[in-house]
Amino acid sequence: MKISEVREMSTSELKEKLYSLKEQLFELRRKKSVGTLERGEDVITVRKDIARVNMVLRERELESK
């Protein structure tokens, strides 16, 4: 997910996306602990997506003040 795609989303969409990304990260971590995770770099990708969403949410919060 690119930052331009994230910035195009509305705040409510971003919150929903953040929730789904956190669920996805939980699932990936569970698979990693069990040993069924095939691609370890998926965890890194999801963490970066979460960081992007959080950054845009924080930017919007600061703009509104």
PyMOL Python script that loads the backbone (N, CA, C, O; Angstrom):
from pymol import cmd

cmd.read_pdbstr("""\
ATOM      1  N   MET A   1       0.851  -1.163   0.000  1.00  0.00           N
ATOM      2  CA  MET A   1       0.000   0.000   0.000  1.00  0.00           C
ATOM      3  C   MET A   1       0.904   1.236   0.000  1.00  0.00           C
ATOM      4  O   MET A   1       1.798   1.369   0.835  1.00  0.00           O
ATOM      5  N   LYS A   2       0.654   2.119  -0.940  1.00  0.00           N
ATOM      6  CA  LYS A   2       1.447   3.330  -1.036  1.00  0.00           C
ATOM      7  C   LYS A   2       0.827   4.430  -0.186  1.00  0.00           C
ATOM      8  O   LYS A   2      -0.367   4.408   0.115  1.00  0.00           O
ATOM      9  N   ILE A   3       1.662   5.393   0.194  1.00  0.00           N
ATOM     10  CA  ILE A   3       1.196   6.479   1.042  1.00  0.00           C
ATOM     11  C   ILE A   3       0.160   7.325   0.320  1.00  0.00           C
ATOM     12  O   ILE A   3      -0.737   7.877   0.957  1.00  0.00           O
ATOM     13  N   SER A   4       0.268   7.437  -0.998  1.00  0.00           N
ATOM     14  CA  SER A   4      -0.732   8.206  -1.754  1.00  0.00           C
ATOM     15  C   SER A   4      -2.103   7.541  -1.675  1.00  0.00           C
ATOM     16  O   SER A   4      -3.124   8.227  -1.619  1.00  0.00           O
ATOM     17  N   GLU A   5      -2.132   6.221  -1.671  1.00  0.00           N
ATOM     18  CA  GLU A   5      -3.392   5.492  -1.537  1.00  0.00           C
ATOM     19  C   GLU A   5      -3.996   5.720  -0.148  1.00  0.00           C
ATOM     20  O   GLU A   5      -5.212   5.845   0.001  1.00  0.00           O
ATOM     21  N   VAL A   6      -3.139   5.771   0.848  1.00  0.00           N
ATOM     22  CA  VAL A   6      -3.608   5.961   2.219  1.00  0.00           C
ATOM     23  C   VAL A   6      -4.191   7.360   2.384  1.00  0.00           C
ATOM     24  O   VAL A   6      -5.229   7.531   3.023  1.00  0.00           O
ATOM     25  N   ARG A   7      -3.533   8.347   1.817  1.00  0.00           N
ATOM     26  CA  ARG A   7      -3.993   9.728   1.963  1.00  0.00           C
ATOM     27  C   ARG A   7      -5.324   9.979   1.247  1.00  0.00           C
ATOM     28  O   ARG A   7      -6.050  10.905   1.610  1.00  0.00           O
ATOM     29  N   GLU A   8      -5.652   9.177   0.245  1.00  0.00           N
ATOM     30  CA  GLU A   8      -6.911   9.334  -0.478  1.00  0.00           C
ATOM     31  C   GLU A   8      -8.101   8.808   0.312  1.00  0.00           C
ATOM     32  O   GLU A   8      -9.242   9.165   0.016  1.00  0.00           O
ATOM     33  N   MET A   9      -7.858   7.969   1.309  1.00  0.00           N
ATOM     34  CA  MET A   9      -8.943   7.378   2.094  1.00  0.00           C
ATOM     35  C   MET A   9      -9.491   8.386   3.095  1.00  0.00           C
ATOM     36  O   MET A   9      -8.786   9.293   3.535  1.00  0.00           O
ATOM     37  N   SER A  10     -10.756   8.210   3.446  1.00  0.00           N
ATOM     38  CA  SER A  10     -11.358   9.050   4.482  1.00  0.00           C
ATOM     39  C   SER A  10     -10.905   8.549   5.854  1.00  0.00           C
ATOM     40  O   SER A  10     -10.336   7.464   5.970  1.00  0.00           O
ATOM     41  N   THR A  11     -11.155   9.331   6.864  1.00  0.00           N
ATOM     42  CA  THR A  11     -10.733   8.976   8.216  1.00  0.00           C
ATOM     43  C   THR A  11     -11.418   7.697   8.692  1.00  0.00           C
ATOM     44  O   THR A  11     -10.786   6.850   9.323  1.00  0.00           O
ATOM     45  N   SER A  12     -12.694   7.559   8.395  1.00  0.00           N
ATOM     46  CA  SER A  12     -13.397   6.346   8.821  1.00  0.00           C
ATOM     47  C   SER A  12     -12.859   5.119   8.090  1.00  0.00           C
ATOM     48  O   SER A  12     -12.742   4.046   8.681  1.00  0.00           O
ATOM     49  N   GLU A  13     -12.533   5.270   6.814  1.00  0.00           N
ATOM     50  CA  GLU A  13     -11.939   4.166   6.063  1.00  0.00           C
ATOM     51  C   GLU A  13     -10.573   3.792   6.635  1.00  0.00           C
ATOM     52  O   GLU A  13     -10.213   2.616   6.693  1.00  0.00           O
ATOM     53  N   LEU A  14      -9.823   4.803   7.053  1.00  0.00           N
ATOM     54  CA  LEU A  14      -8.506   4.540   7.631  1.00  0.00           C
ATOM     55  C   LEU A  14      -8.618   3.770   8.938  1.00  0.00           C
ATOM     56  O   LEU A  14      -7.821   2.872   9.208  1.00  0.00           O
ATOM     57  N   LYS A  15      -9.597   4.120   9.737  1.00  0.00           N
ATOM     58  CA  LYS A  15      -9.786   3.415  11.008  1.00  0.00           C
ATOM     59  C   LYS A  15     -10.177   1.964  10.777  1.00  0.00           C
ATOM     60  O   LYS A  15      -9.717   1.070  11.489  1.00  0.00           O
ATOM     61  N   GLU A  16     -11.031   1.728   9.776  1.00  0.00           N
ATOM     62  CA  GLU A  16     -11.412   0.358   9.427  1.00  0.00           C
ATOM     63  C   GLU A  16     -10.211  -0.412   8.891  1.00  0.00           C
ATOM     64  O   GLU A  16     -10.015  -1.580   9.228  1.00  0.00           O
ATOM     65  N   LYS A  17      -9.412   0.242   8.058  1.00  0.00           N
ATOM     66  CA  LYS A  17      -8.224  -0.392   7.493  1.00  0.00           C
ATOM     67  C   LYS A  17      -7.230  -0.733   8.590  1.00  0.00           C
ATOM     68  O   LYS A  17      -6.618  -1.801   8.565  1.00  0.00           O
ATOM     69  N   LEU A  18      -7.064   0.168   9.553  1.00  0.00           N
ATOM     70  CA  LEU A  18      -6.157  -0.075  10.663  1.00  0.00           C
ATOM     71  C   LEU A  18      -6.588  -1.295  11.460  1.00  0.00           C
ATOM     72  O   LEU A  18      -5.760  -2.119  11.848  1.00  0.00           O
ATOM     73  N   TYR A  19      -7.894  -1.407  11.703  1.00  0.00           N
ATOM     74  CA  TYR A  19      -8.419  -2.559  12.434  1.00  0.00           C
ATOM     75  C   TYR A  19      -8.142  -3.861  11.679  1.00  0.00           C
ATOM     76  O   TYR A  19      -7.714  -4.849  12.275  1.00  0.00           O
ATOM     77  N   SER A  20      -8.385  -3.856  10.378  1.00  0.00           N
ATOM     78  CA  SER A  20      -8.165  -5.076   9.601  1.00  0.00           C
ATOM     79  C   SER A  20      -6.682  -5.423   9.507  1.00  0.00           C
ATOM     80  O   SER A  20      -6.319  -6.599   9.506  1.00  0.00           O
ATOM     81  N   LEU A  21      -5.821  -4.402   9.429  1.00  0.00           N
ATOM     82  CA  LEU A  21      -4.382  -4.663   9.384  1.00  0.00           C
ATOM     83  C   LEU A  21      -3.887  -5.250  10.703  1.00  0.00           C
ATOM     84  O   LEU A  21      -3.021  -6.124  10.707  1.00  0.00           O
ATOM     85  N   LYS A  22      -4.430  -4.776  11.815  1.00  0.00           N
ATOM     86  CA  LYS A  22      -4.029  -5.321  13.107  1.00  0.00           C
ATOM     87  C   LYS A  22      -4.475  -6.770  13.247  1.00  0.00           C
ATOM     88  O   LYS A  22      -3.753  -7.598  13.803  1.00  0.00           O
ATOM     89  N   GLU A  23      -5.671  -7.072  12.739  1.00  0.00           N
ATOM     90  CA  GLU A  23      -6.136  -8.469  12.750  1.00  0.00           C
ATOM     91  C   GLU A  23      -5.221  -9.337  11.888  1.00  0.00           C
ATOM     92  O   GLU A  23      -4.862 -10.453  12.267  1.00  0.00           O
ATOM     93  N   GLN A  24      -4.854  -8.806  10.729  1.00  0.00           N
ATOM     94  CA  GLN A  24      -3.979  -9.541   9.814  1.00  0.00           C
ATOM     95  C   GLN A  24      -2.613  -9.781  10.464  1.00  0.00           C
ATOM     96  O   GLN A  24      -2.053 -10.870  10.336  1.00  0.00           O
ATOM     97  N   LEU A  25      -2.077  -8.781  11.155  1.00  0.00           N
ATOM     98  CA  LEU A  25      -0.794  -8.927  11.837  1.00  0.00           C
ATOM     99  C   LEU A  25      -0.884  -9.984  12.930  1.00  0.00           C
ATOM    100  O   LEU A  25       0.041 -10.778  13.103  1.00  0.00           O
ATOM    101  N   PHE A  26      -1.980 -10.001  13.662  1.00  0.00           N
ATOM    102  CA  PHE A  26      -2.177 -11.006  14.694  1.00  0.00           C
ATOM    103  C   PHE A  26      -2.146 -12.407  14.085  1.00  0.00           C
ATOM    104  O   PHE A  26      -1.501 -13.312  14.614  1.00  0.00           O
ATOM    105  N   GLU A  27      -2.858 -12.574  12.957  1.00  0.00           N
ATOM    106  CA  GLU A  27      -2.901 -13.876  12.278  1.00  0.00           C
ATOM    107  C   GLU A  27      -1.517 -14.289  11.810  1.00  0.00           C
ATOM    108  O   GLU A  27      -1.134 -15.450  11.954  1.00  0.00           O
ATOM    109  N   LEU A  28      -0.761 -13.344  11.246  1.00  0.00           N
ATOM    110  CA  LEU A  28       0.592 -13.657  10.774  1.00  0.00           C
ATOM    111  C   LEU A  28       1.506 -14.043  11.929  1.00  0.00           C
ATOM    112  O   LEU A  28       2.305 -14.972  11.807  1.00  0.00           O
ATOM    113  N   ARG A  29       1.393 -13.334  13.050  1.00  0.00           N
ATOM    114  CA  ARG A  29       2.218 -13.675  14.209  1.00  0.00           C
ATOM    115  C   ARG A  29       1.860 -15.047  14.765  1.00  0.00           C
ATOM    116  O   ARG A  29       2.727 -15.798  15.211  1.00  0.00           O
ATOM    117  N   ARG A  30       0.554 -15.362  14.730  1.00  0.00           N
ATOM    118  CA  ARG A  30       0.128 -16.693  15.191  1.00  0.00           C
ATOM    119  C   ARG A  30       0.711 -17.774  14.298  1.00  0.00           C
ATOM    120  O   ARG A  30       1.222 -18.782  14.786  1.00  0.00           O
ATOM    121  N   LYS A  31       0.634 -17.565  12.992  1.00  0.00           N
ATOM    122  CA  LYS A  31       1.192 -18.534  12.049  1.00  0.00           C
ATOM    123  C   LYS A  31       2.697 -18.678  12.235  1.00  0.00           C
ATOM    124  O   LYS A  31       3.245 -19.775  12.117  1.00  0.00           O
ATOM    125  N   LYS A  32       3.360 -17.563  12.527  1.00  0.00           N
ATOM    126  CA  LYS A  32       4.806 -17.609  12.730  1.00  0.00           C
ATOM    127  C   LYS A  32       5.163 -18.438  13.955  1.00  0.00           C
ATOM    128  O   LYS A  32       6.119 -19.212  13.928  1.00  0.00           O
ATOM    129  N   SER A  33       4.401 -18.278  15.024  1.00  0.00           N
ATOM    130  CA  SER A  33       4.690 -19.017  16.246  1.00  0.00           C
ATOM    131  C   SER A  33       4.413 -20.513  16.084  1.00  0.00           C
ATOM    132  O   SER A  33       5.091 -21.347  16.684  1.00  0.00           O
ATOM    133  N   VAL A  34       3.414 -20.841  15.272  1.00  0.00           N
ATOM    134  CA  VAL A  34       3.084 -22.248  15.033  1.00  0.00           C
ATOM    135  C   VAL A  34       4.063 -22.867  14.036  1.00  0.00           C
ATOM    136  O   VAL A  34       4.307 -24.073  14.058  1.00  0.00           O
ATOM    137  N   GLY A  35       4.615 -22.030  13.169  1.00  0.00           N
ATOM    138  CA  GLY A  35       5.581 -22.511  12.197  1.00  0.00           C
ATOM    139  C   GLY A  35       4.998 -22.740  10.817  1.00  0.00           C
ATOM    140  O   GLY A  35       5.611 -23.422   9.996  1.00  0.00           O
ATOM    141  N   THR A  36       3.818 -22.180  10.542  1.00  0.00           N
ATOM    142  CA  THR A  36       3.194 -22.378   9.233  1.00  0.00           C
ATOM    143  C   THR A  36       3.288 -21.150   8.337  1.00  0.00           C
ATOM    144  O   THR A  36       2.710 -21.129   7.251  1.00  0.00           O
ATOM    145  N   LEU A  37       4.011 -20.128   8.783  1.00  0.00           N
ATOM    146  CA  LEU A  37       4.155 -18.914   7.984  1.00  0.00           C
ATOM    147  C   LEU A  37       5.161 -19.163   6.871  1.00  0.00           C
ATOM    148  O   LEU A  37       6.299 -19.556   7.130  1.00  0.00           O
ATOM    149  N   GLU A  38       4.739 -18.934   5.632  1.00  0.00           N
ATOM    150  CA  GLU A  38       5.611 -19.211   4.489  1.00  0.00           C
ATOM    151  C   GLU A  38       6.517 -18.029   4.165  1.00  0.00           C
ATOM    152  O   GLU A  38       7.700 -18.203   3.872  1.00  0.00           O
ATOM    153  N   ARG A  39       5.949 -16.823   4.222  1.00  0.00           N
ATOM    154  CA  ARG A  39       6.731 -15.639   3.870  1.00  0.00           C
ATOM    155  C   ARG A  39       6.839 -14.724   5.086  1.00  0.00           C
ATOM    156  O   ARG A  39       5.864 -14.073   5.462  1.00  0.00           O
ATOM    157  N   GLY A  40       8.005 -14.670   5.694  1.00  0.00           N
ATOM    158  CA  GLY A  40       8.217 -13.856   6.878  1.00  0.00           C
ATOM    159  C   GLY A  40       8.145 -12.369   6.602  1.00  0.00           C
ATOM    160  O   GLY A  40       7.846 -11.578   7.496  1.00  0.00           O
ATOM    161  N   GLU A  41       8.422 -11.988   5.357  1.00  0.00           N
ATOM    162  CA  GLU A  41       8.400 -10.564   5.014  1.00  0.00           C
ATOM    163  C   GLU A  41       6.983 -10.000   5.001  1.00  0.00           C
ATOM    164  O   GLU A  41       6.813  -8.781   4.968  1.00  0.00           O
ATOM    165  N   ASP A  42       5.966 -10.854   5.025  1.00  0.00           N
ATOM    166  CA  ASP A  42       4.578 -10.376   5.120  1.00  0.00           C
ATOM    167  C   ASP A  42       4.343  -9.619   6.422  1.00  0.00           C
ATOM    168  O   ASP A  42       3.597  -8.640   6.451  1.00  0.00           O
ATOM    169  N   VAL A  43       4.983 -10.074   7.499  1.00  0.00           N
ATOM    170  CA  VAL A  43       4.844  -9.407   8.799  1.00  0.00           C
ATOM    171  C   VAL A  43       5.396  -7.986   8.702  1.00  0.00           C
ATOM    172  O   VAL A  43       4.788  -7.045   9.211  1.00  0.00           O
ATOM    173  N   ILE A  44       6.535  -7.836   8.057  1.00  0.00           N
ATOM    174  CA  ILE A  44       7.160  -6.522   7.908  1.00  0.00           C
ATOM    175  C   ILE A  44       6.282  -5.607   7.066  1.00  0.00           C
ATOM    176  O   ILE A  44       6.114  -4.433   7.398  1.00  0.00           O
ATOM    177  N   THR A  45       5.723  -6.127   5.985  1.00  0.00           N
ATOM    178  CA  THR A  45       4.866  -5.339   5.105  1.00  0.00           C
ATOM    179  C   THR A  45       3.631  -4.825   5.846  1.00  0.00           C
ATOM    180  O   THR A  45       3.260  -3.660   5.707  1.00  0.00           O
ATOM    181  N   VAL A  46       3.007  -5.682   6.619  1.00  0.00           N
ATOM    182  CA  VAL A  46       1.804  -5.293   7.360  1.00  0.00           C
ATOM    183  C   VAL A  46       2.151  -4.256   8.424  1.00  0.00           C
ATOM    184  O   VAL A  46       1.398  -3.306   8.637  1.00  0.00           O
ATOM    185  N   ARG A  47       3.290  -4.437   9.092  1.00  0.00           N
ATOM    186  CA  ARG A  47       3.704  -3.455  10.109  1.00  0.00           C
ATOM    187  C   ARG A  47       3.943  -2.085   9.479  1.00  0.00           C
ATOM    188  O   ARG A  47       3.593  -1.063  10.070  1.00  0.00           O
ATOM    189  N   LYS A  48       4.529  -2.053   8.298  1.00  0.00           N
ATOM    190  CA  LYS A  48       4.767  -0.780   7.615  1.00  0.00           C
ATOM    191  C   LYS A  48       3.454  -0.139   7.186  1.00  0.00           C
ATOM    192  O   LYS A  48       3.305   1.080   7.260  1.00  0.00           O
ATOM    193  N   ASP A  49       2.501  -0.953   6.738  1.00  0.00           N
ATOM    194  CA  ASP A  49       1.184  -0.421   6.367  1.00  0.00           C
ATOM    195  C   ASP A  49       0.484   0.184   7.585  1.00  0.00           C
ATOM    196  O   ASP A  49      -0.142   1.239   7.485  1.00  0.00           O
ATOM    197  N   ILE A  50       0.591  -0.488   8.734  1.00  0.00           N
ATOM    198  CA  ILE A  50       0.003   0.038   9.961  1.00  0.00           C
ATOM    199  C   ILE A  50       0.642   1.384  10.305  1.00  0.00           C
ATOM    200  O   ILE A  50      -0.052   2.319  10.702  1.00  0.00           O
ATOM    201  N   ALA A  51       1.944   1.478  10.154  1.00  0.00           N
ATOM    202  CA  ALA A  51       2.643   2.729  10.457  1.00  0.00           C
ATOM    203  C   ALA A  51       2.192   3.846   9.524  1.00  0.00           C
ATOM    204  O   ALA A  51       2.029   4.986   9.959  1.00  0.00           O
ATOM    205  N   ARG A  52       1.988   3.532   8.247  1.00  0.00           N
ATOM    206  CA  ARG A  52       1.526   4.536   7.295  1.00  0.00           C
ATOM    207  C   ARG A  52       0.145   5.058   7.670  1.00  0.00           C
ATOM    208  O   ARG A  52      -0.098   6.265   7.654  1.00  0.00           O
ATOM    209  N   VAL A  53      -0.750   4.147   8.006  1.00  0.00           N
ATOM    210  CA  VAL A  53      -2.113   4.539   8.371  1.00  0.00           C
ATOM    211  C   VAL A  53      -2.091   5.391   9.635  1.00  0.00           C
ATOM    212  O   VAL A  53      -2.766   6.417   9.710  1.00  0.00           O
ATOM    213  N   ASN A  54      -1.308   4.961  10.633  1.00  0.00           N
ATOM    214  CA  ASN A  54      -1.213   5.735  11.869  1.00  0.00           C
ATOM    215  C   ASN A  54      -0.645   7.125  11.620  1.00  0.00           C
ATOM    216  O   ASN A  54      -1.088   8.096  12.233  1.00  0.00           O
ATOM    217  N   MET A  55       0.331   7.226  10.724  1.00  0.00           N
ATOM    218  CA  MET A  55       0.938   8.515  10.421  1.00  0.00           C
ATOM    219  C   MET A  55      -0.078   9.469   9.802  1.00  0.00           C
ATOM    220  O   MET A  55      -0.138  10.639  10.180  1.00  0.00           O
ATOM    221  N   VAL A  56      -0.869   8.985   8.862  1.00  0.00           N
ATOM    222  CA  VAL A  56      -1.860   9.834   8.203  1.00  0.00           C
ATOM    223  C   VAL A  56      -2.958  10.232   9.193  1.00  0.00           C
ATOM    224  O   VAL A  56      -3.420  11.372   9.180  1.00  0.00           O
ATOM    225  N   LEU A  57      -3.372   9.300  10.047  1.00  0.00           N
ATOM    226  CA  LEU A  57      -4.372   9.633  11.069  1.00  0.00           C
ATOM    227  C   LEU A  57      -3.845  10.716  12.007  1.00  0.00           C
ATOM    228  O   LEU A  57      -4.580  11.633  12.374  1.00  0.00           O
ATOM    229  N   ARG A  58      -2.596  10.615  12.387  1.00  0.00           N
ATOM    230  CA  ARG A  58      -2.000  11.613  13.273  1.00  0.00           C
ATOM    231  C   ARG A  58      -1.875  12.966  12.565  1.00  0.00           C
ATOM    232  O   ARG A  58      -2.119  14.006  13.177  1.00  0.00           O
ATOM    233  N   GLU A  59      -1.498  12.961  11.288  1.00  0.00           N
ATOM    234  CA  GLU A  59      -1.412  14.209  10.522  1.00  0.00           C
ATOM    235  C   GLU A  59      -2.762  14.915  10.500  1.00  0.00           C
ATOM    236  O   GLU A  59      -2.842  16.129  10.692  1.00  0.00           O
ATOM    237  N   ARG A  60      -3.813  14.149  10.266  1.00  0.00           N
ATOM    238  CA  ARG A  60      -5.155  14.733  10.212  1.00  0.00           C
ATOM    239  C   ARG A  60      -5.584  15.257  11.574  1.00  0.00           C
ATOM    240  O   ARG A  60      -6.258  16.283  11.667  1.00  0.00           O
ATOM    241  N   GLU A  61      -5.196  14.556  12.623  1.00  0.00           N
ATOM    242  CA  GLU A  61      -5.534  14.999  13.973  1.00  0.00           C
ATOM    243  C   GLU A  61      -4.854  16.345  14.269  1.00  0.00           C
ATOM    244  O   GLU A  61      -5.465  17.241  14.851  1.00  0.00           O
ATOM    245  N   LEU A  62      -3.606  16.473  13.870  1.00  0.00           N
ATOM    246  CA  LEU A  62      -2.879  17.720  14.113  1.00  0.00           C
ATOM    247  C   LEU A  62      -3.388  18.868  13.245  1.00  0.00           C
ATOM    248  O   LEU A  62      -3.358  20.024  13.668  1.00  0.00           O
ATOM    249  N   GLU A  63      -3.856  18.560  12.034  1.00  0.00           N
ATOM    250  CA  GLU A  63      -4.402  19.590  11.151  1.00  0.00           C
ATOM    251  C   GLU A  63      -5.691  20.170  11.715  1.00  0.00           C
ATOM    252  O   GLU A  63      -5.968  21.356  11.540  1.00  0.00           O
ATOM    253  N   SER A  64      -6.468  19.350  12.383  1.00  0.00           N
ATOM    254  CA  SER A  64      -7.758  19.808  12.876  1.00  0.00           C
ATOM    255  C   SER A  64      -7.634  20.681  14.127  1.00  0.00           C
ATOM    256  O   SER A  64      -8.601  21.334  14.519  1.00  0.00           O
ATOM    257  N   LYS A  65      -6.489  20.698  14.741  1.00  0.00           N
ATOM    258  CA  LYS A  65      -6.298  21.499  15.964  1.00  0.00           C
ATOM    259  C   LYS A  65      -5.980  22.929  15.645  1.00  0.00           C
ATOM    260  O   LYS A  65      -5.790  23.738  16.553  1.00  0.00           O
TER     261      LYS A  65
END
""", "prot")
cmd.dss("prot")
cmd.show_as("cartoon", "prot")
cmd.util.cbc("prot")
cmd.orient("prot")
